Amino acid sequence: MLSFSLLDAQALSPGLNHDTQWQQWAAEGQWPDAALLPPTPLLPMMMARRLSAGARLAVQLGLDMLARHPIDNAIFVSRHGELARSMTLLQGLAAAKPLSPTDFSMSVHNTAAGLCSIQGKAALPMSSLAAGEGSLMAGVTEAIANLQAGYRRVLLVIFEGEIPAFHHVWLPATAPYALALVLGDEEEGERWYCEGAVALAHTPELAQPLAFWRARLLQQTTCLLGDGRQEWAWRRG
């Protein structure tokens, strides 16, 4: 069984940048229509324009948490990373067009982590993970391992951007979002426990980060997080 203390949490998505908006989303399960990205005041305008939607939200939350907590380790998690930007590059190559230097330099999976470190002047260990639909559990496992290695505050940022239309046959279209969690190993904050449950034969309704966030907003003491193959039982102590 894994356990950790959740010291702080925040999420952003188009049309969902206030507690009341997130509470309505959790209760109704409906995403806002045609909403603009939330403001990202901690990002310079030029940087914000260059970032993809998911990375922009992730860096904003990362900088906010770095300013509010003495973070000494950070983990950025995304199943798809800069998929849309990479798709643009591949389409350009297929059409024999010159590649955008900005798209090329910002297409790596650790774009958000790197820019958060630079903009936040945070000289601390950062990593980027991708583990398919189980990326949240991978990030939590990594964070707990870092806590056990001696780090006191671990920042975990989970985010996804827009899915290109080409991939909608295989991947559902979802709104960009980012979720930031500050984990510790002391008794302060919310205590959470998670352990493997049973294998799943169906696709979960929500991605793991959103399923956890919705359960927390609804003040549920338990929730099940799956990836279509495995399910984990989470419990608030």
Residue frames as a rotation matrix with the C-alpha (Angstrom) as fourth column:
MET 1
0.576 0.817 0.000 0.00
0.817 -0.576 0.000 0.00
0.000 0.000 -1.000 0.00
LEU 2
-0.514 -0.678 0.525 1.20
0.671 -0.699 -0.248 3.50
0.535 0.225 0.814 -0.88
SER 3
0.522 0.682 -0.513 0.44
0.851 -0.457 0.258 6.49
-0.059 -0.571 -0.819 1.31
PHE 4
-0.617 -0.680 0.397 1.16
0.680 -0.714 -0.167 10.21
0.397 0.166 0.903 1.27
SER 5
-0.087 0.537 -0.839 -0.01
0.659 -0.601 -0.453 13.52
-0.747 -0.592 -0.302 2.69
LEU 6
-0.057 0.168 0.984 -1.61
0.890 -0.438 0.126 15.92
0.453 0.883 -0.125 0.24
LEU 7
-0.444 -0.266 -0.856 -0.59
0.746 -0.638 -0.189 19.40
-0.496 -0.723 0.482 1.36
ASP 8
-0.251 0.376 -0.892 -2.03
-0.392 -0.882 -0.261 21.46
-0.885 0.284 0.369 -1.49
ALA 9
-0.463 0.166 0.871 -3.87
0.742 0.611 0.278 20.95
-0.486 0.774 -0.406 -4.77
GLN 10
-0.068 0.436 -0.897 -5.03
-0.350 -0.852 -0.388 23.12
-0.934 0.288 0.211 -7.64
ALA 11
-0.284 0.047 0.958 -6.36
0.769 0.608 0.198 22.56
-0.573 0.792 -0.209 -11.16
LEU 12
-0.298 0.173 -0.939 -6.89
-0.455 -0.890 -0.019 24.62
-0.839 0.422 0.344 -14.31
SER 13
-0.532 0.176 0.828 -8.81
0.748 0.556 0.363 24.03
-0.397 0.813 -0.427 -17.53
PRO 14
-0.905 0.224 0.362 -10.60
0.071 -0.760 0.646 26.29
0.419 0.610 0.672 -20.04
GLY 15
-0.053 0.945 0.322 -13.57
-0.348 -0.320 0.881 27.80
0.936 -0.065 0.345 -18.24
LEU 16
0.821 0.266 -0.506 -12.54
0.313 0.531 0.788 26.11
0.478 -0.805 0.352 -14.97
ASN 17
-0.246 -0.956 0.157 -10.20
0.356 -0.240 -0.903 28.29
0.901 -0.166 0.400 -12.96
HIS 18
-0.417 0.174 0.892 -12.27
-0.792 -0.552 -0.263 29.01
0.446 -0.816 0.368 -9.84
ASP 19
-0.959 0.011 0.284 -13.43
-0.177 0.759 -0.627 26.69
-0.223 -0.651 -0.725 -7.06
THR 20
-0.143 0.989 0.033 -17.10
-0.432 -0.032 -0.901 27.29
-0.891 -0.143 0.432 -7.83
GLN 21
0.243 0.178 -0.953 -16.60
-0.970 0.074 -0.234 26.38
0.029 0.981 0.191 -11.49
TRP 22
-0.686 -0.554 -0.471 -14.78
-0.528 0.825 -0.202 23.18
0.501 0.110 -0.859 -10.60
GLN 23
-0.782 0.466 0.413 -17.46
-0.208 0.430 -0.879 22.28
-0.587 -0.773 -0.239 -8.06
GLN 24
0.232 0.897 -0.377 -20.11
-0.727 -0.097 -0.679 22.64
-0.646 0.432 0.630 -10.74
TRP 25
-0.050 -0.345 -0.937 -18.08
-0.890 0.441 -0.115 20.48
0.453 0.829 -0.329 -13.11
ALA 26
-0.930 -0.363 0.053 -17.70
-0.339 0.796 -0.502 17.80
0.140 -0.485 -0.863 -10.43
ALA 27
-0.495 0.815 0.301 -21.42
-0.268 0.187 -0.945 17.80
-0.826 -0.549 0.126 -9.67
GLU 28
0.491 0.788 -0.372 -22.68
-0.536 -0.063 -0.842 17.87
-0.687 0.612 0.392 -13.26
GLY 29
0.030 -0.575 0.817 -19.82
0.409 0.753 0.515 16.28
-0.912 0.319 0.258 -15.21
GLN 30
0.767 0.323 0.554 -20.12
0.634 -0.256 -0.730 18.87
-0.094 0.911 -0.401 -17.97
TRP 31
-0.380 -0.919 -0.105 -17.22
0.833 -0.389 0.394 20.75
-0.403 0.062 0.913 -19.57
PRO 32
0.120 0.390 -0.913 -17.72
-0.023 -0.918 -0.396 24.44
-0.993 0.068 -0.101 -20.47
ASP 33
0.556 0.162 0.815 -18.40
0.773 0.259 -0.579 25.07
-0.305 0.952 0.018 -24.15
ALA 34
0.383 -0.414 0.826 -15.85
0.663 -0.500 -0.557 27.03
0.644 0.761 0.083 -26.20
ALA 35
0.951 -0.063 -0.302 -14.17
0.211 -0.583 0.785 28.47
-0.225 -0.810 -0.541 -23.12
LEU 36
0.583 -0.797 0.159 -10.90
-0.379 -0.440 -0.814 30.41
0.719 0.414 -0.558 -23.28
LEU 37
-0.012 -0.690 -0.724 -7.77
0.629 0.557 -0.542 29.30
0.777 -0.462 0.427 -21.46
PRO 38
0.789 0.248 -0.563 -7.53
0.612 -0.412 0.675 30.62
-0.065 -0.877 -0.477 -17.90
PRO 39
0.796 -0.545 0.262 -5.20
-0.466 -0.829 -0.309 33.58
0.386 0.124 -0.914 -17.28
THR 40
0.623 -0.692 -0.365 -1.56
0.752 0.658 0.035 32.62
0.216 -0.296 0.931 -16.69
PRO 41
0.957 -0.129 0.259 -0.14
-0.153 -0.985 0.075 35.73
0.246 -0.111 -0.963 -15.01
LEU 42
0.595 -0.776 0.208 3.06
-0.184 0.121 0.975 34.02
-0.782 -0.619 -0.071 -13.85
LEU 43
0.115 -0.526 0.842 4.18
0.850 0.490 0.190 33.38
-0.513 0.694 0.504 -17.44
PRO 44
-0.556 -0.331 -0.762 5.75
-0.139 -0.867 0.478 36.10
-0.819 0.372 0.436 -19.59
MET 45
0.394 0.844 -0.365 3.50
-0.511 -0.129 -0.850 36.86
-0.764 0.521 0.380 -22.54
MET 46
0.064 -0.442 -0.895 6.01
-0.983 0.124 -0.132 35.64
0.169 0.888 -0.427 -25.12
MET 47
-0.907 -0.391 0.158 6.48
-0.418 0.883 -0.215 32.35
-0.056 -0.261 -0.964 -23.30
ALA 48
-0.303 0.876 0.375 2.73
-0.163 0.340 -0.926 31.85
-0.939 -0.342 0.040 -22.89
ARG 49
0.446 0.482 -0.754 2.19
-0.783 -0.197 -0.590 32.33
-0.432 0.854 0.290 -26.62
ARG 50
-0.273 -0.665 -0.695 4.81
-0.894 0.442 -0.072 29.72
0.355 0.602 -0.715 -27.48
LEU 51
-0.863 -0.090 0.497 3.53
-0.364 0.793 -0.488 27.06
-0.350 -0.603 -0.717 -25.11
SER 52
-0.622 0.710 -0.330 0.86
0.132 0.510 0.850 24.54
0.772 0.485 -0.411 -26.02
ALA 53
0.173 0.813 0.556 -2.37
-0.512 -0.408 0.756 24.76
0.841 -0.416 0.346 -24.03
GLY 54
0.823 0.168 -0.542 -1.59
0.277 0.714 0.643 21.88
0.495 -0.680 0.541 -21.68
ALA 55
-0.097 -0.953 -0.286 1.99
0.898 0.040 -0.438 22.95
0.429 -0.299 0.852 -21.03
ARG 56
-0.443 -0.014 0.896 0.88
-0.057 -0.997 -0.044 26.53
0.895 -0.071 0.441 -20.44
LEU 57
0.597 0.734 0.325 -1.52
-0.441 -0.040 0.897 25.44
0.671 -0.678 0.300 -17.70
ALA 58
0.703 -0.378 -0.602 1.07
0.603 0.766 0.223 23.08
0.377 -0.520 0.766 -16.21
VAL 59
-0.383 -0.906 0.178 3.78
0.680 -0.407 -0.610 25.74
0.625 -0.113 0.772 -16.01
GLN 60
-0.133 0.428 0.894 1.35
-0.397 -0.849 0.348 28.26
0.908 -0.309 0.282 -14.47
LEU 61
0.864 0.503 -0.018 0.40
-0.210 0.393 0.895 25.79
0.457 -0.770 0.445 -11.72
GLY 62
0.417 -0.793 -0.444 4.00
0.808 0.547 -0.219 24.72
0.416 -0.267 0.869 -11.22
LEU 63
-0.498 -0.609 0.617 5.16
0.303 -0.789 -0.534 28.31
0.812 -0.079 0.578 -10.74
ASP 64
0.249 0.688 0.682 2.27
-0.541 -0.485 0.687 29.00
0.803 -0.540 0.251 -8.37
MET 65
0.936 0.119 -0.332 3.13
0.159 0.697 0.699 26.01
0.315 -0.707 0.634 -6.18
LEU 66
0.046 -0.992 -0.118 6.84
0.830 0.104 -0.549 26.83
0.556 -0.073 0.828 -6.22
ALA 67
-0.422 -0.152 0.894 5.99
-0.116 -0.969 -0.219 30.29
0.899 -0.197 0.391 -4.89
ARG 68
0.392 0.740 0.546 3.75
-0.679 -0.167 0.715 28.91
0.620 -0.651 0.438 -2.12
HIS 69
0.984 -0.015 0.178 5.75
-0.106 0.755 0.647 25.92
-0.144 -0.655 0.741 -0.88
PRO 70
0.137 -0.991 0.001 9.41
-0.872 -0.121 0.474 24.99
-0.470 -0.066 -0.880 -0.24
ILE 71
0.962 0.271 -0.022 9.46
-0.239 0.803 -0.546 22.42
-0.131 0.530 0.838 -3.04
ASP 72
0.055 -0.997 0.061 12.65
-0.746 0.000 0.666 20.35
-0.664 -0.082 -0.743 -3.33
ASN 73
-0.848 -0.270 0.456 11.62
0.112 0.749 0.653 17.89
-0.518 0.605 -0.605 -6.04
ALA 74
-0.061 0.851 -0.521 9.19
-0.707 -0.405 -0.579 18.10
-0.704 0.333 0.627 -8.96
ILE 75
-0.742 -0.043 0.669 7.61
0.333 0.843 0.424 15.56
-0.582 0.537 -0.611 -11.32
PHE 76
-0.286 0.646 -0.708 5.68
-0.821 -0.546 -0.167 16.46
-0.494 0.534 0.686 -14.47
VAL 77
-0.643 0.177 0.745 3.39
0.237 0.971 -0.025 13.79
-0.728 0.161 -0.667 -15.85
SER 78
0.004 0.681 -0.733 1.64
-0.819 -0.418 -0.393 13.71
-0.573 0.602 0.556 -19.22
ARG 79
0.300 0.177 0.937 0.39
0.216 0.945 -0.247 10.80
-0.929 0.277 0.246 -21.25
HIS 80
0.686 0.116 0.718 0.69
0.714 0.076 -0.696 12.62
-0.136 0.990 -0.031 -24.57
GLY 81
-0.227 -0.851 -0.474 3.09
0.664 -0.492 0.564 15.49
-0.713 -0.187 0.676 -23.88
GLU 82
-0.304 0.023 -0.952 3.52
-0.450 -0.885 0.122 17.73
-0.840 0.466 0.279 -26.92
LEU 83
-0.285 0.237 0.929 1.53
0.587 0.809 -0.027 15.47
-0.758 0.537 -0.369 -29.24
ALA 84
0.754 0.656 0.043 -0.15
0.447 -0.463 -0.765 18.29
-0.482 0.596 -0.642 -31.17
ARG 85
0.532 -0.629 -0.567 3.13
-0.650 -0.732 0.203 20.09
-0.542 0.261 -0.799 -31.80
SER 86
-0.490 -0.714 0.499 4.84
-0.239 0.661 0.712 16.86
-0.838 0.230 -0.495 -32.84
MET 87
0.130 0.641 0.756 1.94
0.705 0.476 -0.525 16.18
-0.697 0.602 -0.390 -35.21
THR 88
0.881 0.160 -0.445 2.47
-0.111 -0.844 -0.524 19.59
-0.460 0.511 -0.726 -36.80
LEU 89
-0.020 -0.976 -0.217 6.14
-0.746 -0.131 0.653 18.81
-0.666 0.175 -0.725 -37.33
LEU 90
-0.494 -0.146 0.857 5.38
0.230 0.929 0.291 15.44
-0.838 0.341 -0.425 -38.91
GLN 91
0.554 0.758 0.343 2.82
0.603 -0.081 -0.794 16.99
-0.574 0.647 -0.502 -41.25
GLY 92
0.690 -0.387 -0.612 5.38
-0.529 -0.847 -0.059 19.60
-0.495 0.364 -0.789 -42.23
LEU 93
-0.417 -0.874 0.250 7.94
-0.477 0.445 0.758 16.93
-0.773 0.197 -0.602 -43.01
ALA 94
-0.176 0.429 0.886 5.39
0.593 0.765 -0.252 14.99
-0.786 0.481 -0.389 -45.06
ALA 95
0.829 0.545 0.124 4.62
0.447 -0.513 -0.733 18.12
-0.336 0.663 -0.669 -47.07
ALA 96
0.043 -0.930 0.365 8.35
0.984 -0.023 -0.174 18.94
0.170 0.366 0.915 -47.48
LYS 97
0.704 0.231 0.671 7.87
0.156 -0.973 0.172 22.29
0.693 -0.017 -0.721 -45.73
PRO 98
-0.421 -0.867 0.268 10.46
-0.080 -0.259 -0.963 24.07
0.904 -0.426 0.040 -43.56
LEU 99
0.108 0.428 -0.897 10.04
0.837 0.448 0.315 23.24
0.537 -0.785 -0.310 -39.89
SER 100
0.673 0.191 0.715 9.31
-0.172 -0.900 0.402 25.93
0.720 -0.393 -0.572 -37.35
PRO 101
-0.440 -0.892 -0.101 12.30
-0.025 0.125 -0.992 26.35
0.898 -0.434 -0.077 -34.99
THR 102
-0.448 0.350 0.823 9.87
-0.879 -0.337 -0.336 27.12
0.159 -0.874 0.459 -32.17
ASP 103
0.668 0.737 -0.100 7.82
-0.720 0.675 0.164 23.98
0.189 -0.037 0.981 -32.79
PHE 104
0.367 -0.608 -0.705 11.00
0.019 0.762 -0.647 21.92
0.930 0.224 0.291 -33.01
SER 105
-0.648 -0.723 0.240 12.52
-0.185 -0.156 -0.970 23.25
0.739 -0.673 -0.033 -29.76
MET 106
-0.484 0.540 0.689 9.23
-0.872 -0.233 -0.430 22.98
-0.072 -0.809 0.584 -27.85
SER 107
0.262 0.657 -0.707 8.24
-0.743 0.605 0.287 19.50
0.616 0.450 0.647 -29.04
VAL 108
-0.638 -0.578 -0.508 10.12
-0.135 0.734 -0.666 17.50
0.758 -0.357 -0.546 -26.37
HIS 109
0.133 0.778 -0.615 8.19
0.522 0.472 0.710 15.75
0.843 -0.415 -0.343 -23.61
ASN 110
-0.012 -0.201 -0.980 9.88
0.993 -0.118 0.012 17.72
-0.118 -0.973 0.201 -20.81
THR 111
-0.345 -0.065 0.937 9.05
0.471 -0.875 0.113 21.17
0.812 0.480 0.332 -22.23
ALA 112
0.611 0.689 0.390 6.80
0.001 -0.494 0.870 22.08
0.792 -0.531 -0.302 -19.29
ALA 113
0.776 -0.363 -0.516 9.26
0.621 0.296 0.726 20.87
-0.110 -0.884 0.455 -16.64
GLY 114
-0.216 -0.951 0.219 12.19
0.973 -0.228 -0.030 22.68
0.078 0.207 0.975 -18.23
LEU 115
-0.303 0.141 0.943 10.41
0.279 -0.933 0.229 26.00
0.911 0.332 0.243 -18.67
CYS 116
0.818 0.575 -0.017 8.95
0.144 -0.177 0.974 25.84
0.557 -0.799 -0.228 -15.15
SER 117
0.459 -0.744 -0.486 12.46
0.858 0.230 0.459 25.37
-0.230 -0.627 0.744 -13.76
ILE 118
-0.485 -0.680 0.549 13.86
0.812 -0.584 -0.006 28.24
0.325 0.443 0.835 -15.85
GLN 119
-0.054 0.542 0.838 11.06
0.102 -0.832 0.545 30.73
0.993 0.115 -0.010 -15.23
GLY 120
0.890 0.455 -0.030 10.79
0.045 -0.022 0.999 29.83
0.454 -0.890 -0.040 -11.55
LYS 121
0.089 -0.955 0.284 14.58
-0.700 -0.262 -0.664 29.89
0.709 -0.140 -0.692 -11.10
ALA 122
0.712 0.280 0.644 14.14
-0.662 0.575 0.482 26.54
-0.235 -0.769 0.595 -9.39
ALA 123
-0.148 -0.842 -0.519 17.43
-0.814 0.402 -0.420 24.65
0.562 0.360 -0.745 -9.27
LEU 124
-0.157 0.177 0.972 15.94
-0.755 0.613 -0.234 21.39
-0.637 -0.770 0.037 -8.09
PRO 125
-0.930 -0.208 0.302 15.59
-0.009 0.836 0.549 17.85
-0.366 0.508 -0.779 -9.47
MET 126
0.026 0.948 -0.317 12.77
-0.762 -0.187 -0.620 17.60
-0.647 0.257 0.718 -12.01
SER 127
-0.880 -0.250 0.405 11.60
0.038 0.812 0.583 14.69
-0.474 0.528 -0.705 -14.12
SER 128
-0.217 0.813 -0.540 8.99
-0.963 -0.270 -0.021 14.02
-0.163 0.516 0.841 -16.78
LEU 129
-0.758 0.016 0.653 6.99
-0.083 0.989 -0.120 10.79
-0.647 -0.145 -0.748 -16.94
ALA 130
-0.142 0.772 -0.620 4.62
-0.985 -0.045 0.168 9.15
0.102 0.635 0.766 -19.39
ALA 131
-0.925 -0.130 0.356 2.93
-0.212 0.956 -0.202 5.85
-0.314 -0.262 -0.912 -18.59
GLY 132
-0.736 0.676 0.013 -0.13
0.329 0.341 0.881 5.76
0.591 0.653 -0.473 -20.80
GLU 133
0.187 0.918 0.351 -3.47
-0.100 -0.338 0.936 5.90
0.977 -0.210 0.028 -19.00
GLY 134
0.676 0.004 -0.737 -1.71
0.674 0.400 0.621 4.95
0.297 -0.916 0.268 -15.77
SER 135
-0.078 -0.816 0.573 0.43
0.403 -0.552 -0.730 8.08
0.912 0.174 0.371 -15.72
LEU 136
0.391 0.246 0.887 -1.05
-0.619 -0.643 0.451 9.48
0.681 -0.725 -0.099 -12.49
MET 137
0.996 -0.020 0.086 -0.24
-0.050 0.676 0.735 6.31
-0.073 -0.736 0.673 -10.57
ALA 138
0.402 -0.910 0.101 3.26
0.800 0.296 -0.521 6.32
0.444 0.291 0.847 -12.08
GLY 139
-0.043 -0.394 0.918 3.72
-0.045 -0.917 -0.396 9.91
0.998 -0.059 0.021 -10.93
VAL 140
0.686 0.356 0.634 2.42
-0.631 -0.141 0.763 9.19
0.361 -0.924 0.128 -7.43
THR 141
0.910 -0.391 -0.142 4.69
0.415 0.866 0.279 6.14
0.014 -0.313 0.950 -7.14
GLU 142
0.076 -0.914 0.398 7.68
0.671 -0.248 -0.698 8.24
0.737 0.320 0.595 -8.21
ALA 143
0.138 0.034 0.990 6.74
-0.413 -0.907 0.089 11.00
0.900 -0.421 -0.111 -5.79
ILE 144
0.927 0.235 0.291 6.42
-0.360 0.350 0.865 8.61
0.102 -0.907 0.409 -2.85
ALA 145
0.627 -0.772 -0.106 9.78
0.749 0.635 -0.189 7.05
0.213 0.039 0.976 -3.73
ASN 146
-0.102 -0.669 0.737 11.33
0.303 -0.726 -0.617 10.52
0.948 0.160 0.277 -3.68
LEU 147
0.501 0.336 0.797 9.76
-0.633 -0.486 0.603 11.25
0.590 -0.807 -0.031 -0.29
GLN 148
0.991 -0.130 0.010 11.21
0.095 0.771 0.630 8.03
-0.090 -0.623 0.777 1.05
ALA 149
0.319 -0.926 0.202 14.59
0.804 0.151 -0.576 9.05
0.503 0.346 0.792 -0.37
GLY 150
-0.363 -0.497 -0.788 14.57
0.898 -0.412 -0.154 12.14
-0.248 -0.764 0.596 1.86
TYR 151
-0.800 0.158 0.579 12.77
0.165 -0.870 0.465 14.89
0.577 0.467 0.670 -0.03
ARG 152
-0.821 0.471 -0.322 10.23
0.313 -0.101 -0.944 16.72
-0.478 -0.876 -0.064 2.16
ARG 153
0.133 0.865 -0.485 8.02
-0.233 -0.448 -0.863 18.39
-0.963 0.228 0.142 -0.46
VAL 154
-0.780 -0.326 0.534 7.38
0.392 0.411 0.823 16.92
-0.488 0.851 -0.193 -3.90
LEU 155
-0.189 0.687 -0.702 5.45
-0.633 -0.632 -0.448 18.78
-0.751 0.359 0.554 -6.55
LEU 156
-0.652 0.096 0.753 3.48
0.495 0.805 0.327 16.56
-0.574 0.586 -0.572 -8.91
VAL 157
-0.264 0.534 -0.803 1.97
-0.634 -0.724 -0.273 18.24
-0.727 0.437 0.529 -11.99
ILE 158
-0.510 0.215 0.833 -0.25
0.558 0.819 0.130 16.15
-0.655 0.532 -0.537 -14.26
PHE 159
-0.118 0.450 -0.885 -1.43
-0.471 -0.810 -0.349 17.70
-0.874 0.375 0.308 -17.52
GLU 160
-0.277 0.063 0.959 -2.78
0.781 0.596 0.186 16.99
-0.560 0.800 -0.214 -20.98
GLY 161
-0.715 0.002 -0.699 -3.19
-0.318 -0.891 0.323 19.20
-0.622 0.454 0.638 -24.03
GLU 162
0.305 0.853 -0.424 -5.47
-0.783 -0.030 -0.622 19.10
-0.543 0.521 0.658 -27.02
ILE 163
-0.171 -0.270 0.948 -5.63
0.240 0.921 0.306 15.85
-0.956 0.280 -0.093 -28.97
PRO 164
-0.737 -0.130 -0.663 -5.12
-0.550 -0.456 0.700 16.41
-0.393 0.880 0.265 -32.74
ALA 165
0.268 0.942 -0.203 -8.09
-0.876 0.151 -0.457 15.47
-0.400 0.301 0.866 -34.92
PHE 166
-0.070 -0.385 -0.920 -5.97
-0.772 0.605 -0.194 12.79
0.631 0.697 -0.340 -36.63
HIS 167
-0.890 -0.415 -0.188 -5.90
-0.192 0.717 -0.670 10.82
0.413 -0.560 -0.718 -33.37
HIS 168
-0.386 0.800 0.460 -9.59
-0.909 -0.244 -0.338 11.05
-0.158 -0.548 0.821 -32.50
VAL 169
0.255 0.429 -0.866 -10.15
-0.585 0.782 0.215 7.59
0.770 0.452 0.451 -33.97
TRP 170
-0.066 -0.413 -0.908 -8.09
0.438 0.806 -0.398 6.17
0.896 -0.424 0.128 -31.10
LEU 171
-0.765 -0.300 -0.570 -8.12
0.643 -0.299 -0.705 8.89
0.041 -0.906 0.422 -28.46
PRO 172
0.321 0.946 -0.035 -11.14
0.945 -0.318 0.068 10.84
0.053 -0.055 -0.997 -27.19
ALA 173
-0.240 -0.314 0.919 -11.09
0.339 -0.914 -0.224 14.61
0.910 0.257 0.326 -27.62
THR 174
0.363 0.299 -0.882 -10.74
0.931 -0.066 0.360 16.22
0.050 -0.952 -0.302 -24.20
ALA 175
0.901 -0.039 0.431 -10.22
-0.032 -0.999 -0.025 19.76
0.432 0.008 -0.902 -23.00
PRO 176
-0.154 -0.988 -0.019 -6.69
0.131 -0.001 -0.991 20.74
0.979 -0.155 0.129 -21.95
TYR 177
0.893 0.395 0.217 -6.18
-0.149 -0.195 0.969 20.56
0.425 -0.898 -0.115 -18.20
ALA 178
-0.281 -0.951 -0.129 -3.50
-0.066 0.154 -0.986 20.59
0.957 -0.268 -0.106 -15.52
LEU 179
0.873 0.484 -0.059 -3.57
-0.020 0.157 0.987 19.36
0.487 -0.861 0.147 -11.94
ALA 180
-0.176 -0.958 0.226 -0.87
-0.317 -0.162 -0.934 20.22
0.932 -0.236 -0.276 -9.39
LEU 181
0.873 0.377 -0.310 -0.42
0.127 0.438 0.890 18.29
0.471 -0.816 0.335 -6.14
VAL 182
-0.054 -0.874 0.482 2.06
-0.738 -0.291 -0.610 18.99
0.673 -0.389 -0.629 -3.34
LEU 183
0.715 0.264 -0.648 2.92
0.076 0.891 0.448 15.78
0.695 -0.369 0.616 -1.52
GLY 184
-0.092 -0.738 0.668 4.67
-0.879 -0.256 -0.403 15.30
0.469 -0.624 -0.625 1.81
ASP 185
-0.239 -0.055 -0.969 5.34
0.110 0.990 -0.084 12.45
0.965 -0.126 -0.231 4.19
GLU 186
-0.988 -0.080 0.128 4.27
-0.110 -0.202 -0.973 14.08
0.104 -0.976 0.191 7.45
GLU 187
-0.564 0.814 -0.136 0.87
0.797 0.494 -0.347 13.91
-0.215 -0.305 -0.928 9.11
GLU 188
-0.480 0.404 -0.779 -0.18
-0.169 -0.914 -0.370 17.39
-0.861 -0.046 0.506 7.99
GLY 189
-0.608 0.287 -0.740 -2.68
-0.794 -0.233 0.562 17.80
-0.011 0.929 0.369 5.17
GLU 190
0.550 0.835 -0.016 -4.96
-0.827 0.542 -0.147 15.11
-0.114 0.094 0.989 3.77
ARG 191
-0.486 -0.687 0.540 -3.72
-0.588 0.714 0.379 11.56
-0.646 -0.133 -0.752 4.23
TRP 192
0.496 0.607 -0.621 -4.34
-0.868 0.322 -0.378 9.30
-0.030 0.727 0.686 1.22
TYR 193
-0.322 -0.511 0.797 -3.76
-0.385 0.840 0.384 5.57
-0.865 -0.183 -0.467 0.80
CYS 194
0.439 0.469 -0.767 -3.82
-0.894 0.142 -0.425 3.63
-0.090 0.872 0.482 -2.46
GLU 195
-0.457 -0.534 0.711 -3.39
-0.402 0.838 0.370 -0.02
-0.793 -0.116 -0.597 -3.37
GLY 196
-0.830 0.090 -0.550 -3.98
-0.504 0.301 0.809 -2.26
0.239 0.949 -0.205 -6.36
ALA 197
-0.098 0.881 0.464 -7.49
-0.758 0.236 -0.608 -3.65
-0.645 -0.411 0.644 -6.62
VAL 198
0.185 0.261 0.948 -8.75
0.306 0.901 -0.307 -5.73
-0.934 0.347 0.087 -9.54
ALA 199
-0.869 -0.430 0.243 -8.23
0.326 -0.130 0.936 -5.89
-0.371 0.893 0.253 -13.28
LEU 200
-0.139 0.822 -0.553 -10.65
-0.361 -0.562 -0.744 -3.89
-0.922 0.096 0.375 -15.40
ALA 201
-0.433 0.068 0.899 -12.43
0.725 0.619 0.303 -5.01
-0.536 0.782 -0.318 -18.52
HIS 202
0.562 0.669 0.486 -13.82
0.823 -0.509 -0.251 -1.60
0.079 0.541 -0.837 -19.49
THR 203
-0.408 -0.687 0.602 -12.48
0.622 -0.691 -0.368 1.87
0.669 0.224 0.709 -20.21
PRO 204
-0.418 0.240 -0.876 -12.85
0.799 -0.362 -0.480 4.32
-0.433 -0.901 -0.040 -17.28
GLU 205
0.606 0.749 0.269 -15.17
0.794 -0.551 -0.257 7.29
-0.044 0.369 -0.928 -17.78
LEU 206
0.943 -0.320 0.091 -12.51
-0.321 -0.947 -0.010 9.81
0.089 -0.020 -0.996 -16.77
ALA 207
0.196 -0.958 -0.208 -8.73
0.025 0.217 -0.976 9.84
0.980 0.186 0.066 -16.94
GLN 208
0.048 -0.218 -0.975 -7.07
0.881 0.468 -0.061 9.06
0.470 -0.856 0.215 -13.60
PRO 209
-0.893 -0.438 -0.108 -6.18
0.431 -0.759 -0.488 12.69
0.132 -0.482 0.866 -12.69
LEU 210
-0.608 0.728 0.316 -9.70
-0.518 -0.666 0.537 13.94
0.602 0.163 0.782 -13.42
ALA 211
0.231 0.685 -0.691 -11.33
0.183 0.667 0.722 11.01
0.956 -0.293 0.029 -11.62
PHE 212
-0.302 -0.422 -0.855 -9.26
0.919 0.110 -0.379 11.73
0.253 -0.900 0.355 -8.51
TRP 213
-0.983 -0.111 0.146 -9.91
0.085 -0.981 -0.174 15.48
0.163 -0.159 0.974 -8.71
ARG 214
-0.253 0.963 0.090 -13.65
-0.405 -0.190 0.894 14.96
0.878 0.190 0.439 -9.06
ALA 215
0.241 0.318 -0.917 -13.75
0.596 0.697 0.399 12.58
0.766 -0.642 -0.022 -6.09
ARG 216
-0.617 -0.548 -0.565 -11.84
0.784 -0.360 -0.506 15.06
0.074 -0.755 0.651 -3.97
LEU 217
-0.880 0.329 0.344 -14.09
-0.248 -0.934 0.259 17.96
0.406 0.142 0.903 -4.97
LEU 218
0.106 0.974 -0.198 -17.13
-0.330 0.222 0.918 15.87
0.938 -0.032 0.345 -4.04
GLN 219
-0.185 -0.306 0.934 -15.43
-0.969 -0.102 -0.225 15.11
0.164 -0.946 -0.278 -0.68
GLN 220
0.796 0.379 -0.471 -15.60
-0.356 0.924 0.143 11.39
0.489 0.054 0.870 -1.30
THR 221
0.455 -0.632 0.628 -13.47
-0.746 0.115 0.656 9.31
-0.487 -0.766 -0.419 1.06
THR 222
-0.160 -0.500 0.851 -12.81
0.178 0.834 0.523 6.60
-0.971 0.235 -0.045 -1.54
CYS 223
0.533 0.332 -0.778 -12.38
-0.727 -0.289 -0.622 6.41
-0.432 0.898 0.087 -5.29
LEU 224
0.381 -0.371 0.847 -11.32
0.421 0.885 0.198 3.87
-0.823 0.281 0.494 -7.88
LEU 225
0.319 -0.383 -0.867 -8.78
-0.755 -0.656 0.012 4.86
-0.573 0.651 -0.499 -10.52
GLY 226
0.436 -0.112 0.893 -8.32
0.348 0.936 -0.053 2.64
-0.830 0.333 0.447 -13.55
ASP 227
-0.313 -0.569 -0.760 -6.44
-0.611 -0.492 0.620 2.62
-0.727 0.659 -0.194 -16.82
GLY 228
0.351 0.537 -0.767 -8.53
-0.929 0.306 -0.210 0.04
0.122 0.786 0.606 -18.67
ARG 229
0.049 -0.399 -0.916 -6.38
-0.199 0.894 -0.401 -2.86
0.979 0.202 -0.036 -17.42
GLN 230
-0.516 -0.314 -0.797 -5.75
0.714 0.357 -0.602 -2.28
0.473 -0.880 0.040 -13.72
GLU 231
0.442 0.693 0.569 -7.71
0.097 -0.668 0.738 -0.54
0.892 -0.271 -0.362 -11.01
TRP 232
-0.690 -0.671 -0.273 -6.42
0.416 -0.059 -0.907 1.12
0.593 -0.739 0.320 -7.85
ALA 233
0.468 0.834 -0.293 -8.43
0.703 -0.149 0.696 1.83
0.536 -0.531 -0.656 -4.74
TRP 234
-0.617 -0.592 0.518 -7.74
0.178 -0.747 -0.641 5.24
0.766 -0.303 0.566 -3.16
ARG 235
0.402 0.715 -0.572 -8.88
0.767 0.079 0.637 6.08
0.501 -0.695 -0.516 0.35
ARG 236
-0.051 -0.352 0.934 -8.68
-0.256 -0.900 -0.353 9.29
0.965 -0.257 -0.044 2.34
GLY 237
-0.358 -0.186 -0.915 -7.59
0.691 0.607 -0.393 8.60
0.629 -0.773 -0.089 5.91
